[in-house]
Amino acid sequence: MNDSTSEDGEPTSLVEKTKNLYGKHRGKVIAAGTALGGIALAVLVVVARQAKEQSTTEDAEDTESVADLAAEDERRKSPVKHPVVGHTRTLADGRVVPIAGYERGGSSDDEDEHEGPSQAAA
């Protein structure tokens, strides 16, 4: 039963042993390969379904988050009025343009609150 040596008395190579085993158990090897292929295919199908469900869920969450952002924008307060320091800006064509300082922020409602009685009547 020990096939480790050939008829010549020389040791059998690994390739020859593999061929002999495959020849003796060909049906079992094919059945095992088919079973493994089926399992691999089933795993791929499950993973694809989960990925599709996850992307669908994320799309729904993205839609909800856009609605949340819109609601948040409605509640957003205007920025506080503050001075911007003068600076220079380099344009795409290489020119350097000076920018004068200015006031930024606040809303028209804020300006009405800060006006004195003489300015409001004018």
Phi, psi and omega in degrees: 000340181279112182262026184286346176235147179274183181296333182282349183092000178271149179296146180279139180283164180298322180296316180294320178299318180296316178299317180296315179297317180297319179298319182287326188239035185302314181299317180293321180295317180294318179297317180295318178297319178295317179297315179296320178296320178295318179296316179298319179295318179297319178297317179298320179296316180297316180296319179296318179296317180295321179295320179295316178297320181294317180293325177295318179295317179295322178298319179295320179294322178297320179297317179295321182292328176295318178295320178297319180295321179296318178294322179294322179297325180294328182270354186295135177273149178290153181293155179289142180293133181206155179277145174251128183286143177299147182204179176245150179234133177265123181277169183298329181274004175100349179290145176252122185245128177283139177244123181285154177295153180203167177269141181224152176092183182077168177232175180295331177296320179297321182295322180295323182291327185272351181286146177280173181297325180289326180285326181292327182283336184284000000 
